[in-house]
Amino acid sequence: MVDAHRTFVIVGGGLAGAKAAETLRADGFTGRVILVGDERDHPYERPPLSKGYLAGTAERDSAFVHEPAWYAGAAVELHLGQPAVRLDRGARTVELGDGTRIHYDKLLLATGAEPRRLNVPGTELAGVHHLRRLAHADRLRGTLAGLGRDNGHLVVAGAGWIGLEVAAVARSWGAEVTVIEPNPTPLHSVLGPELGAVLADLHREHGVRLYFGTSLTEIVGQDSQVLAVRTGDGEEHPAHAVLAAVGAAPRVSLARAAGLELAGEPVGGIAVDASLRTSDPDIHAAGDVAALHHPLFGTRLRVEHWANALNGGPAAARAMLGQEVSYDRVPYFFSDQYGTSMEYSGWAPPGSYDQVVVRGDLGKREFTAFWLGEGRVLAGLGMNAEGVTGPVQRLVRSGRETDPEKLADPSVPLEELAGK
């Protein structure tokens, strides 16, 4: 039986929101749980959108966090296809697009992020894509299948994780692929030049054309169809479709209008403490939109990866229930491109590290790389390296100095360096 005297509302129909609802019930909350999502689909995870579902190797339903029947069984009330348009903190209400007002005792904002748009002529053409929502993946999957059949060209603007994953998937469909990136290597701000070059070589070996140090300046089309793109270096590249993969911006309009504290640039997002509580003690935030003052790194971070939503939603739910929470997960991301697996843990922005140590063989793409600052492991990337994520995360969490020579020596067990 549901106790109607207390109502917890979750705004956001992604992984963070769904796992928060699950945790509220698992931890014994008997009040009303209401989940609001502006998409008509049930809450889903985002990795399949650029991986299995997009590649045609997984069904659409594989993206859903729970079976649709789970929500009724757990007494979670759904308002799908309805955006939350106004938050009244004084009255403790959330207003939906259809005028419905929902009272809350505690509120979780898991509004996620939205893709950044290209600010160039031609973005209104039918062949221009973004990838953030399941509906985007539906459309892009059909486009890639068609490009593969017709020997068509996909141009990807941006060589970040999403851009590279879609490039790899597009090649699996048989499409011709060109990637345009203003930095000198893929994921330059995350991996740096040496490791970025490893990814560049991987894509070149699979037939991707890579152009660095330039940006897309115009999308050329006719009768609403994409025909080519132009870049800042004066070149023109054939294209039948374009993916804008130039990052994402946190969806903070609801929080901003309600007067919640926001994090400054370049972090952005809703400012939260270690318990994922916002400047209003009755409102929490989790997932892509939450800018956490991270207990481990001593600075404010906003992490847009799957693991943060998976773990952040439950942590926020427990904090809403009054439990002691200190959310200090080491940021984690995984990718698979052409069968090459990658797992990255930690946080090592440009300027924070002074050394990169590699254990293994870069040429064979079987290695673990470590980013060190003053002898401390700040982050690590395992490429085709099984069982390294746990030790890497323990090294990051320990904050202690580690001998670079031992890190680079495969004969020294990584578990021995990481400890327990």
N, C-alpha and C positions, 0 to 999 in steps of 0.2 A: 504494500500500500504506500502511496506517495503522500507525504506530509505537505499540504499546500501552504503552510505558514512560512516556508522559506523557499526562495526561488533563486537559483544560480543560472545566469544567462551567459552563453558563449556566442560571441560574434565572430564567425569565421568557419567555413566549411572545409578546411583542409585537414592535414594529419594532426596538427597541434590541437585543433578544436575537438576532433573526434577522440583522440587519446585522452584529452582532459575529461570529456564526458564519461568515457570508460572508467577512468580512475576515480571520479566522484562516486560512481556506483560501486566499484570494487572496494573502496575505502569506507563504505557504509553510509553515504549521504542519502537520506530518505526524502529530501525535499524535491521540488520540481527542478528538472534540468531541461533548459530550452536552448537549442542550437539553431542559430540563424546563419544561413548561407546565401550569398547572392547568385549562386549558380543552381540550376535545376538538378544537377547530378548530386547523388549522395557523396559525403566526404570521401576524398581520394588522396592517394599519395602522388607525388610529382615525378619521382625517378622513372616510372614506366613511360612517361611522356616523351622522354628523349632516349629511352633504351628499348625495352622489350616490346611495348605496345607500338611505338613508332616504327620499329624494325619489322613488325608483322610476325614476331615470334611469340607474342603473348596476347591473350584476349583482352578486350576493353575492361571486363569486370575485374581483371587482375589488379587494377589500380585502386579499387575501392578498399577503404580501411576495414569496413565491416560489411557483412551481408545486409541488404536493406532491411530485412526483418529484425535484425539485431536491435535497432533503435526502439521499435515498439516493445520488444521483449524486455529491454532495459528501462522502459518508461522515459525515454529521451524524446522530448517533443521537437519536431523539426519544422522550421520555416524556411523552405528552400525556394530559390528563385526570387527572394525578397531581400534587397539591400537594406542595411541599417543606415538611415539617413540623418538621424539626430540622436544625440546622447544628452539627456538632461540629468546632470549629477545631483542637483538639488532635489528633484522629484524621484530620482533613481529610476528613470525610465529610458528605454531604448525605443525609438520610433522607426518603424519600417516604411518602405516605399509605398505601401498601400494604405498608410495612415494608422496601422495597428500600433498601439503603445504597450510595451511589455515592461512590467515592474521587475526590478532585480534587488536582491539583498547583496549579492556579490556578482561581479561582472568580469569576464575574461575577454580581452580583445586579442584575437588571433587572426587579424585581417590580412596578414601576409604582405606580399609585394606585387607590383605590376611591372610589366616590361617597359623599359625606356624606349622611346620612339626615336627613329632617325629624323633629324631635322634637315631633310634634303628634298629637292623637287622629285616628284614621282611616287611618294609613299602612299598615295591614294589608289594606285594601280591594284588590280585584283590579285596579281601574283606576289604581293608583298605579305610576308608572314611574320608573326611573333609566336613564341612558344612559352606559355605560362599556364594555360588552362587545358582541360581535357578536350574542349571543343577546338582549341587551337591544334592539338595533336591529331584529332579526327581529320581536320582539313589538310594538315601538312602531310599526314600519312598518305592520303589519296594523291596529293601532288607528287610526292616522291615516287610512288608507284608509277604514275604517269610519265614522269621524267625518265625513269628507268626503261620503260617500254619504248620511249620515243628518242632515246639518246639526248635528252634535254639537259640543260645546265642549271644548277643551283648555285647562286652566289650567297655566301655567308658573310655578313658584316660583323666581325668580332671573333677573336680566337680565344674566348674563355671556355669554361667547361661545357656550357650548353652548345656553343658554336662548334666546338670540336666533336662533341658526341653526335650532333646532327650531321656533321660532315661525314663521319664514319658510317652512320646509318644510311645516309643518302648513297654512299658508294656501294653499300650492300644491296640497295635496290637497283644499282646499275647506272645511277645518274652521274653526270659530269659535275665536278665540284670545284669551285674557286672560293678561297677564304681571303678576306681583306682585313688587315689588322694594322692599326697605327703604330703599335709597339714593335720592337725588333724581333721578338719571338712570341710564341703562344704563351698565355698565362704569365706574362713577363713580371707582373707585380707580385705574383704568388710564388713562382718557381725560380725566377731569375733567369739569366741568359743560358747557362750551361744546361740546366734541366729542361728549359723551354725548347732548346735546340733538339733534345731527344724526341720530344713530341712532334716537332716539325718534321724530323726525318721519318718518323713513323707514318705520318700522313702523306708525305711525298712518296714513300714506298707503295702506298695504296692509290696513287694516282691523283691526289689532291693538289691543285695548283695553289700555292701560298704566295701572297704579296704582303710584305711587311713595310712599315714606315710610310704608309699612305692610308687615306680614308676614303670611303665611298662619298661622293659629292652629288651624284644625280642618278636617278633610276629612269631609264629611257623606255618609253612604251608607245603603243598605238592601239586604239580601240580598246582601251583599258588593260591591254596585255603587256607584260614585261618583255622587252626585247634585248636590253643590254644595261650595263651600269658603267658610270664613269667615275674615275678616282682622281684624287688631288694631284697625282703626278702626270695627269693628262692622258692616261690610258683609258681605253674602252674595252670592256670584257663582255662576252656574250652571256646572256642570262634569260631564262624562261621563268624563273622564280627567285625571290630574294628572301632570306631569313635575316631579320634584324636581331642580332644576339649581342646587344651592347649594354647588358646589365639590367638591373631591376631597381625600382624605387619603392621604399616601404609605404604602405597605404595608411597614412596618418590623418587624413582629412577629418574623420570622425573625432579622433582624439584632439586634434588641433582646435576644432570648433568648440569642443567641450572645455578647453583650457588646461588640458593635461600637459605636464612638462615633456618637451621633446628634446632629443639629443641633437647637438649641433652637428654641422657638416664637418668632415665627410662621412661620419658614422650614420647620422639620420636615425629615424625610428622613434618609438615611444620610450622614454627613459624609465628604466626599472632598476630596483635594487636587487640584491642577491636572492631575495625571495620572489622575484618577478613581480613585485608590487610597484604600481605607478605612484605618481604624486598624490593620488586619491587612494586612501587605504582600503577602499572597497572595490577597487578596480585593479586587475592584474593584466599583464600582457605576455604573450609567448609566441615563439616561432619567429618568422622572418621579420616581423615588425618590432620585436622587442630589442631595445638597446640596453644590454645588461652591463652593470658595473661589475666586471668579472672578478671574483675573489682571488683567482689564481694568477691572473695577469696584471691586476691592479689598475685596469683601465676600462673604458667603456667599449664594448664590442657588440656588433650586430652580425649574427651568423645566419646565412641564407641556405643552409644545407639541411638535408633530410633528417640527419641524426638530431639536430637541434630541435626540430619540430617533434620528433618521436619522443624525446626525453623532456623537452621543455613544457609541453602540454600537461603531462602528468605532474611535473614539479609545481606548476602553477596551481593545478587542482588541489594538491595537498596543502599548499599555502592558503588557498581559499578556505579550506576546512580548518585552518588554525594550526596546522602542523608546522614544526620548525623546518625550514627549508633554506639551504644555501646551495644555489645552483652553480656548480663549478665544473661542469663537464668540459673536457678538452675538445675543442672544435674538431670535427671529423668529416671527411668527404670521401666518397668512392666513385670510381668511374671505370668503364670498360669500353675500350675502343679497339676494334679489329681483334678481339680476343685477348688484348693486353689489359690486365687488371692493374688498377692503381688505387691505393688507399693513402690518404693524406691526413695527418693528425697534427694539431698544434696551431700556432699563430706566429708568423714571422714576416711582418710587413717590411717593405724596403727600408733600409736604414737601421733595422733592429738587429741584424746579424752581421758578423764579420768573417764568417767562414762557412763553407759548405763541404761536408765530408761524405764520401761515397763508399759504401761497402758493397762489393759485388762488381758486376760487369755492365757498364753503361752501354757498350756496343751490342750486347745480347739482350739488353733491356731486362736484366734480372739483377736487381740491386735494391738497396735501401739508401736513401740520401737523407742527411741530417743537416739542418740549419742551426748553427751555433752562434750564440752571442756571449762573449766573455766566458767561453768554455761551457756554457749551459745549453742543453738541447732545447731549442724553441719550437721546432717542428720536424717532422719526418715524413718522407714519402716512400712507400714500398711499391715497386713495380715488379709484377710477377714474383712477389716475395711473400710466401705464405707465413702466417703466424707472427708477423712483426708488429702489427698494430698495437697489441697489448703492451709489449715492451717499450715501443715508442711513446705511447701515452704515459707510461710510468716514468720514463726519462723526463718528459716534459713536465709532468706534475711534480717531480722531485725537486726541480730547480737547482740541483747540485752540479758542480763541475764534473765533466766527464773527459777522460783522456781521448783526444781525437785519434791517436794512433790505434787505440783499442777499438774505437768505434769503426774504424776502417778495416779492421782485421777480422775476416770471416772465421778465423780459428778461435776467436774469443766469443763465447756464447753471448748473444744480445741480452738474454735473460739474466746473465750474470752481472752485466753492467746496469741493467734496469732495476734489479732487486725485486722485492715482492711488495 
